[in-house]
Amino acid sequence: MSRVRRVLVAFVMVFAALPVLVGAGGDAARSEHQRIIDFWTPERVAQAVPREIVFNVNSGRFEPAHHNPGHGGGPGGGGNGGGVTGASWTGGGTVAETTGKVLFALGSSFFVCSASLVQDSRSGESLVLTAGHCVYDNENNRFATNWMFIPNYDAAPAPLTTSGSFCAATLYGCWTAESLVVHTGFASEPGFTGNAILHDFAFAVLGDGGHDAGTLAESLGTQGIVFTDVSKGTPVHAFGYPHAAPYTGIDLVYCAGGVNFDNRLFRLTYKLGCNMTGGASGGPWFQGFDEEIGQGTLISVNSYKYSNDANSMYGPKFNSDTQDVYNSANSASGNTIVP
């Protein structure tokens, strides 16, 4: 056989094999997606507790709060000096669709957080923004597993019965993470240090999911994002699914008011009057929020609280490090620590 003919035959054989390889990869992704869906039985969902970070003023340290499994009581609400410190969001719009509940595992423990769909440049996948401590355990140097996003959980909270599919009972179904992306400023810290708090943001890459195996962003829309800080007094809206008492974990809650800064952290993070509790971590903060359509620009996420101040929520300032994580998430093909 001539050399040219051998090269042509080899090329045809490799080319013919490509659809099989691509198909196998797609089957593997779908299989992993279904495995995570099946993992989250109603019984496991009922065991999930908030992944909440609180600064303990007695110990002088940021620490994970400890909660018992199960839902809290009724929702809070009300305003404070013209602001809203925690009330049920009844305005609908894009924010109701793009804000969702998050479930994930760290070792043998199950947790809940919140997250928001964000604009992206990926094709066939979607990005959600959340807190770094909702995707990575920096005390044990490990990514979360069985990570799942449920958009507009408020519209149809799945009953935690002893049988049946949790995701099947939700309005749109569930989307699972193909990649989790966090900054080294969070992941390399030995715990919830000041530097970790400054980098307490992360993105999850979601493949096809839901009841119709569709792409989430194309179905429900997204929210814009910026990577520059805002000045004191800028009107801000924060959203989340607070789970710890007095909230229930099944209601989309919001806070609204002028933003301030955390003086204890040298004004390097934001402060907002807000009584949302654990489970709201990772929920979105917006500037320029239009309540009529439920859309704004993402500038931070619910991050931490102080043990002696239930009426304030704090969040990191988005900056060039946040943008690096966002850019990496737009091309990531596996769990990634940036840079």
Contacts in CASP RR format, 6 or more apart in sequence:
PFRMAT RR
TARGET T0000
AUTHOR 0000-0000-0000
METHOD contacts of the structure
MODEL  1
MSRVRRVLVAFVMVFAALPVLVGAGGDAARSEHQRIIDFWTPERVAQAVP
REIVFNVNSGRFEPAHHNPGHGGGPGGGGNGGGVTGASWTGGGTVAETTG
KVLFALGSSFFVCSASLVQDSRSGESLVLTAGHCVYDNENNRFATNWMFI
PNYDAAPAPLTTSGSFCAATLYGCWTAESLVVHTGFASEPGFTGNAILHD
FAFAVLGDGGHDAGTLAESLGTQGIVFTDVSKGTPVHAFGYPHAAPYTGI
DLVYCAGGVNFDNRLFRLTYKLGCNMTGGASGGPWFQGFDEEIGQGTLIS
VNSYKYSNDANSMYGPKFNSDTQDVYNSANSASGNTIVP
1 9 0 8 1.000
29 178 0 8 1.000
29 207 0 8 1.000
30 208 0 8 1.000
32 176 0 8 1.000
33 176 0 8 1.000
33 207 0 8 1.000
33 208 0 8 1.000
33 209 0 8 1.000
36 146 0 8 1.000
36 147 0 8 1.000
36 148 0 8 1.000
36 176 0 8 1.000
37 148 0 8 1.000
37 165 0 8 1.000
37 167 0 8 1.000
37 174 0 8 1.000
37 176 0 8 1.000
39 105 0 8 1.000
39 146 0 8 1.000
40 103 0 8 1.000
40 146 0 8 1.000
40 148 0 8 1.000
40 166 0 8 1.000
40 167 0 8 1.000
40 174 0 8 1.000
41 164 0 8 1.000
41 166 0 8 1.000
42 158 0 8 1.000
42 159 0 8 1.000
42 160 0 8 1.000
42 161 0 8 1.000
42 162 0 8 1.000
42 163 0 8 1.000
42 164 0 8 1.000
42 166 0 8 1.000
43 160 0 8 1.000
43 162 0 8 1.000
44 110 0 8 1.000
45 103 0 8 1.000
45 110 0 8 1.000
45 158 0 8 1.000
45 160 0 8 1.000
45 166 0 8 1.000
46 69 0 8 1.000
46 70 0 8 1.000
46 160 0 8 1.000
47 69 0 8 1.000
47 70 0 8 1.000
47 110 0 8 1.000
48 69 0 8 1.000
48 103 0 8 1.000
48 110 0 8 1.000
48 111 0 8 1.000
48 112 0 8 1.000
49 67 0 8 1.000
49 68 0 8 1.000
49 69 0 8 1.000
49 70 0 8 1.000
49 109 0 8 1.000
49 110 0 8 1.000
49 111 0 8 1.000
49 112 0 8 1.000
49 243 0 8 1.000
50 65 0 8 1.000
50 67 0 8 1.000
50 111 0 8 1.000
50 112 0 8 1.000
50 113 0 8 1.000
50 242 0 8 1.000
50 243 0 8 1.000
50 244 0 8 1.000
50 277 0 8 1.000
50 278 0 8 1.000
50 279 0 8 1.000
50 280 0 8 1.000
50 281 0 8 1.000
51 64 0 8 1.000
51 104 0 8 1.000
51 106 0 8 1.000
51 111 0 8 1.000
51 112 0 8 1.000
51 113 0 8 1.000
51 133 0 8 1.000
51 134 0 8 1.000
51 278 0 8 1.000
51 279 0 8 1.000
51 281 0 8 1.000
52 64 0 8 1.000
52 65 0 8 1.000
52 67 0 8 1.000
52 244 0 8 1.000
52 277 0 8 1.000
52 278 0 8 1.000
52 279 0 8 1.000
52 281 0 8 1.000
52 305 0 8 1.000
53 62 0 8 1.000
53 63 0 8 1.000
53 64 0 8 1.000
53 65 0 8 1.000
53 133 0 8 1.000
53 192 0 8 1.000
53 197 0 8 1.000
53 200 0 8 1.000
53 281 0 8 1.000
53 303 0 8 1.000
53 304 0 8 1.000
53 305 0 8 1.000
54 62 0 8 1.000
54 63 0 8 1.000
54 64 0 8 1.000
54 65 0 8 1.000
54 304 0 8 1.000
54 305 0 8 1.000
54 306 0 8 1.000
54 307 0 8 1.000
55 61 0 8 1.000
55 62 0 8 1.000
55 63 0 8 1.000
55 264 0 8 1.000
55 304 0 8 1.000
55 305 0 8 1.000
55 306 0 8 1.000
55 307 0 8 1.000
56 62 0 8 1.000
56 63 0 8 1.000
56 307 0 8 1.000
57 306 0 8 1.000
57 307 0 8 1.000
57 308 0 8 1.000
58 307 0 8 1.000
61 192 0 8 1.000
62 191 0 8 1.000
62 192 0 8 1.000
62 193 0 8 1.000
62 194 0 8 1.000
62 196 0 8 1.000
62 197 0 8 1.000
62 304 0 8 1.000
63 192 0 8 1.000
64 133 0 8 1.000
64 192 0 8 1.000
65 244 0 8 1.000
65 278 0 8 1.000
67 243 0 8 1.000
67 244 0 8 1.000
67 278 0 8 1.000
71 243 0 8 1.000
71 248 0 8 1.000
71 249 0 8 1.000
71 250 0 8 1.000
72 243 0 8 1.000
72 244 0 8 1.000
72 245 0 8 1.000
72 246 0 8 1.000
72 247 0 8 1.000
72 248 0 8 1.000
72 249 0 8 1.000
73 245 0 8 1.000
73 246 0 8 1.000
73 247 0 8 1.000
73 248 0 8 1.000
74 245 0 8 1.000
74 246 0 8 1.000
74 247 0 8 1.000
74 248 0 8 1.000
75 87 0 8 1.000
75 88 0 8 1.000
75 246 0 8 1.000
75 247 0 8 1.000
75 248 0 8 1.000
75 251 0 8 1.000
75 253 0 8 1.000
76 86 0 8 1.000
76 87 0 8 1.000
76 88 0 8 1.000
76 246 0 8 1.000
76 247 0 8 1.000
76 253 0 8 1.000
76 275 0 8 1.000
77 84 0 8 1.000
77 85 0 8 1.000
77 86 0 8 1.000
77 87 0 8 1.000
77 88 0 8 1.000
77 253 0 8 1.000
77 275 0 8 1.000
78 84 0 8 1.000
78 85 0 8 1.000
78 86 0 8 1.000
78 87 0 8 1.000
79 85 0 8 1.000
79 86 0 8 1.000
79 87 0 8 1.000
80 273 0 8 1.000
80 311 0 8 1.000
82 257 0 8 1.000
83 255 0 8 1.000
83 256 0 8 1.000
83 257 0 8 1.000
83 258 0 8 1.000
83 273 0 8 1.000
84 254 0 8 1.000
84 255 0 8 1.000
84 256 0 8 1.000
84 257 0 8 1.000
85 255 0 8 1.000
85 273 0 8 1.000
85 274 0 8 1.000
85 275 0 8 1.000
85 311 0 8 1.000
86 253 0 8 1.000
86 254 0 8 1.000
86 255 0 8 1.000
86 274 0 8 1.000
86 275 0 8 1.000
86 276 0 8 1.000
87 253 0 8 1.000
87 254 0 8 1.000
87 255 0 8 1.000
88 251 0 8 1.000
88 252 0 8 1.000
88 253 0 8 1.000
89 95 0 8 1.000
89 96 0 8 1.000
89 154 0 8 1.000
89 239 0 8 1.000
89 252 0 8 1.000
89 253 0 8 1.000
89 254 0 8 1.000
91 291 0 8 1.000
91 294 0 8 1.000
92 294 0 8 1.000
93 293 0 8 1.000
93 294 0 8 1.000
93 295 0 8 1.000
94 220 0 8 1.000
94 221 0 8 1.000
94 223 0 8 1.000
94 293 0 8 1.000
94 294 0 8 1.000
94 295 0 8 1.000
95 223 0 8 1.000
95 239 0 8 1.000
95 284 0 8 1.000
95 286 0 8 1.000
95 289 0 8 1.000
95 294 0 8 1.000
95 295 0 8 1.000
95 296 0 8 1.000
96 152 0 8 1.000
96 154 0 8 1.000
96 155 0 8 1.000
96 252 0 8 1.000
96 294 0 8 1.000
97 117 0 8 1.000
97 151 0 8 1.000
97 152 0 8 1.000
97 220 0 8 1.000
97 221 0 8 1.000
98 116 0 8 1.000
98 117 0 8 1.000
98 151 0 8 1.000
98 220 0 8 1.000
98 221 0 8 1.000
98 222 0 8 1.000
98 223 0 8 1.000
98 284 0 8 1.000
99 114 0 8 1.000
99 115 0 8 1.000
99 116 0 8 1.000
99 117 0 8 1.000
99 151 0 8 1.000
99 152 0 8 1.000
99 239 0 8 1.000
99 240 0 8 1.000
99 241 0 8 1.000
99 252 0 8 1.000
99 283 0 8 1.000
99 284 0 8 1.000
100 114 0 8 1.000
100 115 0 8 1.000
100 116 0 8 1.000
100 149 0 8 1.000
100 150 0 8 1.000
100 151 0 8 1.000
100 152 0 8 1.000
100 153 0 8 1.000
100 240 0 8 1.000
100 241 0 8 1.000
100 252 0 8 1.000
101 112 0 8 1.000
101 113 0 8 1.000
101 114 0 8 1.000
101 149 0 8 1.000
101 150 0 8 1.000
101 153 0 8 1.000
101 241 0 8 1.000
101 249 0 8 1.000
102 112 0 8 1.000
102 113 0 8 1.000
102 114 0 8 1.000
102 115 0 8 1.000
102 130 0 8 1.000
102 134 0 8 1.000
102 147 0 8 1.000
102 148 0 8 1.000
102 149 0 8 1.000
102 150 0 8 1.000
102 282 0 8 1.000
103 110 0 8 1.000
103 111 0 8 1.000
103 112 0 8 1.000
103 146 0 8 1.000
103 147 0 8 1.000
103 148 0 8 1.000
103 150 0 8 1.000
104 110 0 8 1.000
104 111 0 8 1.000
104 113 0 8 1.000
104 134 0 8 1.000
104 135 0 8 1.000
104 144 0 8 1.000
104 145 0 8 1.000
104 146 0 8 1.000
104 147 0 8 1.000
104 148 0 8 1.000
105 111 0 8 1.000
105 144 0 8 1.000
105 145 0 8 1.000
105 146 0 8 1.000
106 137 0 8 1.000
106 140 0 8 1.000
106 142 0 8 1.000
106 144 0 8 1.000
106 145 0 8 1.000
107 142 0 8 1.000
107 145 0 8 1.000
111 134 0 8 1.000
111 144 0 8 1.000
112 241 0 8 1.000
112 243 0 8 1.000
112 249 0 8 1.000
112 279 0 8 1.000
113 130 0 8 1.000
113 131 0 8 1.000
113 134 0 8 1.000
113 279 0 8 1.000
113 281 0 8 1.000
113 282 0 8 1.000
113 283 0 8 1.000
114 130 0 8 1.000
114 134 0 8 1.000
114 239 0 8 1.000
114 240 0 8 1.000
114 241 0 8 1.000
114 279 0 8 1.000
114 280 0 8 1.000
114 281 0 8 1.000
114 282 0 8 1.000
114 283 0 8 1.000
114 284 0 8 1.000
114 302 0 8 1.000
115 128 0 8 1.000
115 129 0 8 1.000
115 130 0 8 1.000
115 134 0 8 1.000
115 149 0 8 1.000
115 204 0 8 1.000
115 282 0 8 1.000
115 283 0 8 1.000
115 284 0 8 1.000
116 128 0 8 1.000
116 129 0 8 1.000
116 130 0 8 1.000
116 223 0 8 1.000
116 239 0 8 1.000
116 282 0 8 1.000
116 283 0 8 1.000
116 284 0 8 1.000
116 298 0 8 1.000
116 301 0 8 1.000
117 126 0 8 1.000
117 127 0 8 1.000
117 128 0 8 1.000
117 129 0 8 1.000
117 151 0 8 1.000
117 216 0 8 1.000
117 217 0 8 1.000
117 220 0 8 1.000
117 221 0 8 1.000
117 222 0 8 1.000
117 223 0 8 1.000
118 127 0 8 1.000
118 128 0 8 1.000
118 129 0 8 1.000
118 203 0 8 1.000
118 222 0 8 1.000
118 223 0 8 1.000
118 224 0 8 1.000
118 225 0 8 1.000
118 298 0 8 1.000
118 326 0 8 1.000
119 127 0 8 1.000
119 217 0 8 1.000
119 222 0 8 1.000
119 223 0 8 1.000
119 224 0 8 1.000
119 225 0 8 1.000
120 126 0 8 1.000
120 127 0 8 1.000
120 217 0 8 1.000
120 222 0 8 1.000
120 329 0 8 1.000
120 330 0 8 1.000
121 330 0 8 1.000
122 205 0 8 1.000
122 330 0 8 1.000
122 331 0 8 1.000
124 207 0 8 1.000
124 208 0 8 1.000
124 215 0 8 1.000
124 218 0 8 1.000
125 178 0 8 1.000
125 205 0 8 1.000
125 206 0 8 1.000
125 207 0 8 1.000
125 215 0 8 1.000
126 175 0 8 1.000
126 205 0 8 1.000
126 206 0 8 1.000
126 207 0 8 1.000
126 215 0 8 1.000
126 216 0 8 1.000
126 217 0 8 1.000
126 218 0 8 1.000
126 222 0 8 1.000
127 203 0 8 1.000
127 204 0 8 1.000
127 205 0 8 1.000
127 206 0 8 1.000
127 217 0 8 1.000
127 326 0 8 1.000
127 329 0 8 1.000
127 330 0 8 1.000
128 149 0 8 1.000
128 203 0 8 1.000
128 204 0 8 1.000
128 206 0 8 1.000
129 201 0 8 1.000
129 202 0 8 1.000
129 203 0 8 1.000
129 225 0 8 1.000
129 282 0 8 1.000
129 284 0 8 1.000
129 298 0 8 1.000
129 301 0 8 1.000
130 201 0 8 1.000
130 202 0 8 1.000
130 203 0 8 1.000
130 204 0 8 1.000
130 281 0 8 1.000
130 282 0 8 1.000
130 283 0 8 1.000
130 301 0 8 1.000
131 200 0 8 1.000
131 201 0 8 1.000
131 202 0 8 1.000
131 281 0 8 1.000
131 282 0 8 1.000
131 283 0 8 1.000
131 301 0 8 1.000
131 302 0 8 1.000
131 303 0 8 1.000
132 182 0 8 1.000
132 186 0 8 1.000
132 199 0 8 1.000
132 200 0 8 1.000
132 201 0 8 1.000
132 202 0 8 1.000
132 282 0 8 1.000
133 186 0 8 1.000
133 192 0 8 1.000
133 200 0 8 1.000
133 281 0 8 1.000
133 303 0 8 1.000
134 144 0 8 1.000
134 202 0 8 1.000
134 281 0 8 1.000
134 282 0 8 1.000
135 143 0 8 1.000
135 144 0 8 1.000
135 147 0 8 1.000
135 180 0 8 1.000
135 181 0 8 1.000
135 182 0 8 1.000
135 202 0 8 1.000
135 204 0 8 1.000
136 142 0 8 1.000
136 143 0 8 1.000
136 144 0 8 1.000
136 180 0 8 1.000
136 182 0 8 1.000
136 186 0 8 1.000
136 187 0 8 1.000
136 202 0 8 1.000
136 337 0 8 1.000
137 143 0 8 1.000
137 144 0 8 1.000
138 186 0 8 1.000
138 187 0 8 1.000
138 188 0 8 1.000
138 189 0 8 1.000
138 190 0 8 1.000
138 191 0 8 1.000
138 192 0 8 1.000
138 196 0 8 1.000
139 190 0 8 1.000
139 191 0 8 1.000
141 187 0 8 1.000
143 180 0 8 1.000
143 182 0 8 1.000
143 335 0 8 1.000
144 180 0 8 1.000
146 176 0 8 1.000
147 176 0 8 1.000
147 177 0 8 1.000
147 180 0 8 1.000
147 204 0 8 1.000
148 167 0 8 1.000
148 174 0 8 1.000
148 175 0 8 1.000
148 176 0 8 1.000
148 177 0 8 1.000
149 174 0 8 1.000
149 175 0 8 1.000
149 176 0 8 1.000
149 177 0 8 1.000
149 204 0 8 1.000
149 206 0 8 1.000
149 216 0 8 1.000
150 167 0 8 1.000
150 170 0 8 1.000
150 172 0 8 1.000
150 173 0 8 1.000
150 174 0 8 1.000
150 175 0 8 1.000
151 171 0 8 1.000
151 172 0 8 1.000
151 175 0 8 1.000
151 216 0 8 1.000
151 220 0 8 1.000
152 171 0 8 1.000
152 172 0 8 1.000
152 220 0 8 1.000
152 252 0 8 1.000
153 170 0 8 1.000
153 171 0 8 1.000
153 241 0 8 1.000
153 250 0 8 1.000
153 252 0 8 1.000
154 241 0 8 1.000
154 250 0 8 1.000
154 251 0 8 1.000
154 252 0 8 1.000
155 171 0 8 1.000
156 169 0 8 1.000
156 170 0 8 1.000
156 171 0 8 1.000
157 170 0 8 1.000
157 249 0 8 1.000
157 250 0 8 1.000
158 166 0 8 1.000
158 167 0 8 1.000
158 169 0 8 1.000
158 170 0 8 1.000
159 169 0 8 1.000
160 166 0 8 1.000
166 174 0 8 1.000
167 173 0 8 1.000
167 174 0 8 1.000
167 210 0 8 1.000
168 211 0 8 1.000
172 210 0 8 1.000
172 211 0 8 1.000
172 219 0 8 1.000
172 220 0 8 1.000
173 209 0 8 1.000
173 210 0 8 1.000
173 211 0 8 1.000
174 209 0 8 1.000
174 210 0 8 1.000
175 206 0 8 1.000
175 207 0 8 1.000
175 208 0 8 1.000
175 209 0 8 1.000
175 210 0 8 1.000
175 216 0 8 1.000
176 206 0 8 1.000
176 207 0 8 1.000
176 209 0 8 1.000
177 204 0 8 1.000
177 205 0 8 1.000
177 206 0 8 1.000
178 205 0 8 1.000
178 206 0 8 1.000
178 207 0 8 1.000
178 333 0 8 1.000
178 334 0 8 1.000
179 204 0 8 1.000
179 205 0 8 1.000
179 329 0 8 1.000
179 332 0 8 1.000
179 333 0 8 1.000
179 334 0 8 1.000
179 335 0 8 1.000
179 336 0 8 1.000
180 202 0 8 1.000
180 203 0 8 1.000
180 204 0 8 1.000
180 205 0 8 1.000
180 334 0 8 1.000
180 335 0 8 1.000
180 336 0 8 1.000
181 202 0 8 1.000
181 203 0 8 1.000
181 204 0 8 1.000
181 205 0 8 1.000
181 325 0 8 1.000
181 328 0 8 1.000
181 329 0 8 1.000
181 332 0 8 1.000
181 335 0 8 1.000
181 336 0 8 1.000
181 337 0 8 1.000
181 338 0 8 1.000
182 199 0 8 1.000
182 202 0 8 1.000
182 325 0 8 1.000
182 336 0 8 1.000
182 337 0 8 1.000
182 338 0 8 1.000
183 199 0 8 1.000
183 201 0 8 1.000
183 202 0 8 1.000
183 321 0 8 1.000
183 322 0 8 1.000
183 324 0 8 1.000
183 325 0 8 1.000
183 337 0 8 1.000
183 338 0 8 1.000
184 199 0 8 1.000
184 337 0 8 1.000
184 338 0 8 1.000
184 339 0 8 1.000
185 195 0 8 1.000
185 196 0 8 1.000
185 198 0 8 1.000
185 199 0 8 1.000
185 321 0 8 1.000
186 196 0 8 1.000
186 199 0 8 1.000
186 200 0 8 1.000
186 201 0 8 1.000
186 202 0 8 1.000
187 337 0 8 1.000
188 337 0 8 1.000
189 195 0 8 1.000
189 196 0 8 1.000
192 304 0 8 1.000
194 265 0 8 1.000
197 265 0 8 1.000
197 269 0 8 1.000
197 303 0 8 1.000
197 304 0 8 1.000
197 314 0 8 1.000
197 316 0 8 1.000
198 265 0 8 1.000
198 268 0 8 1.000
198 269 0 8 1.000
198 316 0 8 1.000
198 317 0 8 1.000
199 316 0 8 1.000
199 321 0 8 1.000
200 301 0 8 1.000
200 303 0 8 1.000
200 304 0 8 1.000
200 315 0 8 1.000
200 316 0 8 1.000
201 300 0 8 1.000
201 301 0 8 1.000
201 316 0 8 1.000
201 318 0 8 1.000
201 322 0 8 1.000
201 325 0 8 1.000
202 325 0 8 1.000
203 325 0 8 1.000
203 326 0 8 1.000
203 329 0 8 1.000
204 329 0 8 1.000
205 329 0 8 1.000
205 332 0 8 1.000
205 334 0 8 1.000
206 216 0 8 1.000
207 215 0 8 1.000
207 216 0 8 1.000
208 214 0 8 1.000
208 215 0 8 1.000
209 216 0 8 1.000
210 216 0 8 1.000
223 284 0 8 1.000
223 286 0 8 1.000
223 295 0 8 1.000
223 296 0 8 1.000
223 297 0 8 1.000
223 298 0 8 1.000
224 296 0 8 1.000
224 297 0 8 1.000
224 298 0 8 1.000
225 297 0 8 1.000
225 298 0 8 1.000
225 299 0 8 1.000
225 318 0 8 1.000
225 326 0 8 1.000
226 287 0 8 1.000
226 297 0 8 1.000
226 298 0 8 1.000
226 299 0 8 1.000
226 318 0 8 1.000
227 318 0 8 1.000
227 319 0 8 1.000
227 320 0 8 1.000
227 322 0 8 1.000
227 323 0 8 1.000
227 326 0 8 1.000
228 318 0 8 1.000
228 319 0 8 1.000
229 299 0 8 1.000
229 317 0 8 1.000
229 318 0 8 1.000
229 319 0 8 1.000
230 236 0 8 1.000
230 259 0 8 1.000
230 270 0 8 1.000
230 287 0 8 1.000
230 299 0 8 1.000
232 258 0 8 1.000
232 259 0 8 1.000
232 260 0 8 1.000
232 261 0 8 1.000
233 257 0 8 1.000
233 258 0 8 1.000
233 259 0 8 1.000
233 260 0 8 1.000
234 258 0 8 1.000
234 259 0 8 1.000
234 287 0 8 1.000
235 256 0 8 1.000
235 257 0 8 1.000
235 258 0 8 1.000
235 259 0 8 1.000
235 287 0 8 1.000
235 288 0 8 1.000
235 289 0 8 1.000
236 256 0 8 1.000
236 257 0 8 1.000
236 258 0 8 1.000
236 259 0 8 1.000
236 270 0 8 1.000
236 272 0 8 1.000
236 285 0 8 1.000
236 286 0 8 1.000
236 287 0 8 1.000
236 289 0 8 1.000
236 299 0 8 1.000
236 300 0 8 1.000
237 254 0 8 1.000
237 255 0 8 1.000
237 256 0 8 1.000
237 257 0 8 1.000
237 285 0 8 1.000
237 286 0 8 1.000
237 289 0 8 1.000
237 291 0 8 1.000
237 296 0 8 1.000
238 254 0 8 1.000
238 255 0 8 1.000
238 256 0 8 1.000
238 272 0 8 1.000
238 274 0 8 1.000
238 276 0 8 1.000
238 283 0 8 1.000
238 284 0 8 1.000
238 285 0 8 1.000
238 286 0 8 1.000
238 302 0 8 1.000
238 313 0 8 1.000
239 252 0 8 1.000
239 253 0 8 1.000
239 254 0 8 1.000
239 283 0 8 1.000
239 284 0 8 1.000
239 286 0 8 1.000
240 252 0 8 1.000
240 253 0 8 1.000
240 254 0 8 1.000
240 276 0 8 1.000
240 279 0 8 1.000
240 280 0 8 1.000
240 282 0 8 1.000
240 283 0 8 1.000
240 284 0 8 1.000
240 302 0 8 1.000
241 249 0 8 1.000
241 250 0 8 1.000
241 251 0 8 1.000
241 252 0 8 1.000
241 253 0 8 1.000
241 279 0 8 1.000
241 280 0 8 1.000
241 283 0 8 1.000
242 249 0 8 1.000
242 253 0 8 1.000
242 276 0 8 1.000
242 277 0 8 1.000
242 278 0 8 1.000
242 279 0 8 1.000
242 280 0 8 1.000
243 249 0 8 1.000
243 277 0 8 1.000
243 278 0 8 1.000
243 279 0 8 1.000
243 280 0 8 1.000
244 277 0 8 1.000
244 278 0 8 1.000
244 279 0 8 1.000
245 277 0 8 1.000
246 277 0 8 1.000
247 253 0 8 1.000
247 276 0 8 1.000
247 277 0 8 1.000
249 279 0 8 1.000
253 276 0 8 1.000
253 280 0 8 1.000
255 272 0 8 1.000
255 273 0 8 1.000
255 274 0 8 1.000
255 275 0 8 1.000
255 276 0 8 1.000
255 313 0 8 1.000
256 289 0 8 1.000
257 272 0 8 1.000
257 273 0 8 1.000
258 272 0 8 1.000
259 270 0 8 1.000
259 271 0 8 1.000
259 272 0 8 1.000
260 270 0 8 1.000
260 271 0 8 1.000
260 272 0 8 1.000
261 267 0 8 1.000
261 268 0 8 1.000
261 269 0 8 1.000
261 270 0 8 1.000
261 271 0 8 1.000
262 268 0 8 1.000
262 269 0 8 1.000
262 270 0 8 1.000
262 271 0 8 1.000
262 314 0 8 1.000
264 306 0 8 1.000
268 317 0 8 1.000
269 303 0 8 1.000
269 314 0 8 1.000
269 315 0 8 1.000
269 316 0 8 1.000
269 317 0 8 1.000
270 285 0 8 1.000
270 299 0 8 1.000
270 300 0 8 1.000
270 314 0 8 1.000
270 315 0 8 1.000
270 316 0 8 1.000
270 317 0 8 1.000
271 312 0 8 1.000
271 313 0 8 1.000
271 314 0 8 1.000
271 315 0 8 1.000
272 285 0 8 1.000
272 312 0 8 1.000
272 313 0 8 1.000
272 314 0 8 1.000
272 315 0 8 1.000
273 311 0 8 1.000
273 312 0 8 1.000
273 313 0 8 1.000
274 302 0 8 1.000
274 311 0 8 1.000
274 312 0 8 1.000
274 313 0 8 1.000
275 310 0 8 1.000
275 311 0 8 1.000
275 313 0 8 1.000
276 302 0 8 1.000
276 313 0 8 1.000
277 310 0 8 1.000
280 302 0 8 1.000
280 313 0 8 1.000
281 301 0 8 1.000
281 302 0 8 1.000
281 303 0 8 1.000
282 301 0 8 1.000
282 302 0 8 1.000
282 303 0 8 1.000
283 301 0 8 1.000
283 302 0 8 1.000
284 298 0 8 1.000
284 301 0 8 1.000
285 298 0 8 1.000
285 299 0 8 1.000
285 300 0 8 1.000
285 301 0 8 1.000
285 302 0 8 1.000
285 315 0 8 1.000
286 296 0 8 1.000
286 297 0 8 1.000
286 298 0 8 1.000
286 299 0 8 1.000
287 296 0 8 1.000
287 297 0 8 1.000
287 299 0 8 1.000
288 296 0 8 1.000
288 297 0 8 1.000
289 295 0 8 1.000
289 296 0 8 1.000
290 296 0 8 1.000
298 318 0 8 1.000
299 317 0 8 1.000
299 318 0 8 1.000
300 315 0 8 1.000
300 316 0 8 1.000
300 317 0 8 1.000
300 318 0 8 1.000
301 315 0 8 1.000
301 316 0 8 1.000
302 313 0 8 1.000
302 315 0 8 1.000
303 313 0 8 1.000
303 314 0 8 1.000
303 315 0 8 1.000
303 316 0 8 1.000
304 314 0 8 1.000
304 315 0 8 1.000
305 312 0 8 1.000
305 313 0 8 1.000
305 314 0 8 1.000
306 312 0 8 1.000
306 314 0 8 1.000
316 322 0 8 1.000
324 338 0 8 1.000
324 339 0 8 1.000
325 338 0 8 1.000
328 336 0 8 1.000
328 338 0 8 1.000
329 336 0 8 1.000
END
